[in-house]
Amino acid sequence: MEFDDIIKLINDLTSDLSDIKKRPPIKRKVDKDSTKGVIDISFDDKVDIPKEKFDGKPVIKDYKYWILKLDRHYKSQAMKVNQLNVASLKMYAHLCDSLEEYFNKKYTTVARESSKLRREGVNYDIYYSIYLIAEAQVLNFYNPLSNKDPIKSYNFLKSHFGNELVKLIQKRVLELSKGLKDPDIKTREYFDLTDNNKVSMWWDPKGILREKYDFSKKEELAINQISKRNNVLWKNQYIIDILLDMYLATVKQIFNNKDLDGEKLLNIVSPYQSSKIILDSIFLISESNVRDKFAFLTNINTQKSIDVIKDFDNGKMYDFIENYQEDYLDNIDKEKISRAYDLYFKKNHNKTKDFIRYVETLSDSEKIKVLYEHENDENFKKILIELLKKDDEILALYFLYKKKINRGNHDKILFGVIKEENYDEFLRLINKNELTLDLIAKIKNLNKAKTKKIKVDNKKIDISRANLNKTVIMVNEFFEIDEDNDLFEKEENVEKCSRNTYNHILKDILSKGYIKKDQLSCLAKNDSMTLNTYLGKINESLYDYIGDQTLVIENDKVIIDDFYVDMIKEYVSGDQD
């Protein structure tokens, strides 16, 4: 029987004795059922319940009994959520069962020990202390950012009942936590949980980044201190994604790096502010480094943040941050950069100069891709005009003339890139082909003067050759020169050459890149022609297909004009003469 029950009994017995002179003697019966148990009102040594009262099992097993014993002096707001409230009370009741079993083995009860503490003037209540332990565990389970530590409750139990009991309760708490159910809809709404059971944070709304970097609860709580920023950068979701990913990757490396003493950044207990200040400084430096990656973003002052980081460990952490983030940004997916720029220019159509600065950072192939992506923009012509002022005239000229939006003054720029006489060839090329690196090379090649075409009259050459033969015969007869000394006899050192078709010659040149001038002269002599005449006949045979002189002589070598190499490959593969 508890102390309160004894008081009630006494009050019942004396309730009618207030005016004893006016009343006849009163006889009272004591309800035996209400006085079952051992009554202990001693303030001295504990009197053990007789051993025979216990069989190794808790005397009280009723869930409702433990609930009735509980007086929640303060009820957490979270307990308005039914799942959290029920889970906390159930864990409390199970812990009370374990506590009762523990005390029974020592021939006492939870109720008896609770009454004793009240008589001794102890402010802490056993039931409420056990409940606070259960509540903290439930909240920590369902709220990933909760970090409740019922240390006062454990210290109370330890000081009055010893460390053995504390260890028992701690072990039982972990066992009961395994039986907690997944959060229901109301719990999710209350804690704003994501699909992966993370609390939605402004820096990681869906919990994806925290799952990616596998942050501990302490790390999440530390990061959650960072101050939210609001400027032009934070209006571009693609840049935000890059910044946050880089920042979180950086701090994860710092947390795991023993040389950087990242553990200090997890000390967030008030009144300490060093953790927040350092993490905010890293965040600002990260933003500055990302800004350098985008031409349309201005620089920000980070000197104060740099000083904070350098003062932390004499610059070791700062050096790590700079090196790590430089490498991160150098290896970032270019598609992410492209999407960020696309979003910016969609919202800022008139930022032509920003676009040009962006284009200048790209390779030629990337420039072509970006220009095609923006060719339908309303300010595309302005972009092309600005490109004319840079080293990308050919890109601009291609689109200006292809789209027929060129003006007369553009011809002057064009003729600074190509020979005026090649203007028609330029138009033919751009109208026939998409813009590629290969086409740019062909346009650049138009800065060479057009090779003069020499028309050869083969009939006149044959007549001249016949007249020459007659003259030679007459001279030989006159001087009685032996036939062996014929004018056209090859010299001993002249290499014997086989007669090749023009295709064979072209194939040889394609294979080696050239044919020696002497070798082609040999072939010409076999046909009773000079080198130039023979070369002219080959070019003449190709003219209908190429429309220009194909073979040229450079440094004692006969080569195919670079501009027509691909066309000759097609010609030869078709086996055309």
C-alpha angles and dihedrals in degrees: 000000000000127000092252090056090054091052090051091051092051092048090051091052095048102035093100098042097081092096102026095157093063096047134066117246112291125218117204128197118212114227103235092199091060094050100050114135136039115309112216118183094152120129090196131066121350116261110215121228108247112271093234090069091072131064099181095275128097113270092217117051101153114118091207092054091061092046091053090051091054121095108185101206090186124022117204117233088235089066088074085078105087097217092052094045095048093044092051094049093046092050089047091053092048091050090050089053089054091046091050091051090050093051093044089060086057091048096252139090139231090248092051092049091046092052091048092053091050091052089051090054096246110162096207119089118216094215095049092044091054090047093052089054091052094045093050091051093049093049092047089051098051099034111057090198096049113108103176115164115191090201093143091057092049092046090051092052092045095050094051104030106020138248093287091070092046092054090048092053093045091051092047091050091057091048093051092047090065089064096055113118126236114272114276126218095275093049091049091051093048095052094031091235123190125225089270092050097257122136108252108249128185090242094047109019096172098035091239096125094048090051090047094054096033096226118193120234090257090052092048091051091049094049091046088069093072116114118248114240131209123196141109092296091058091059092068111074094195092056090045089055091051093047097047094045092050093045094049091045088052097049091044088057090048093049090052097042110094091192091062097051092230090166089081089065089064093061099100100148113130132283090031113096102169093096093055094043093052095044090048090050092051088049093053093047089050091053091050092052091050091049090058088061094060122063095208095056121086125223123261130211110258101160094111091050091047090052091051092053094044092050090053095070108351094275100306094118092043092054090049092051094049094047094044095048094044089056091044094054093043090057099039118128107268089215089066090054091048093051091051092053093045091054092048094050092046088059094038109041095166097054091105096151091052088052092051092050088052093049091051090061092058134087118249093260091049090049091055091050093049094047092053089049091055101034091109095052114119092237095046093114090054088053091052092049090053091048089057087067092056133059091277100081094132092056091051094043092051093058095038093055096034092054090039093234094123123123132212094263089058090068089067090055091044093052088053087063100038136022112267090232088063094056094108091049089051091054091047091053098048094044093049100042143049116239110273138151088257092053091049088055091051092050091050088052089061089077087082121093114259111259112247113245116230114207113210121203101213093192092057090047091053091050091049091048091052093048090049092053091051091051092050092051091050092050092048092051091048094051094033091232113181118249089240089068094057113162090238096048109126118245117248093249094051110109114240106245130200121225111255131188117242091254091058090052092049091049091051091051092047090049098048099024091241147019122230115256091230091053092053090045088056091054090048092053090051085062092043092249137121120247094254092048092049091047089049092053091052092049089046090054090052098044097090089056102036101027092214144056107293108181120057135175119240125169097340090313130107111220139171113252106259091232092063102038094104092047091051089051089056091045094052094044087055089054094231123164 
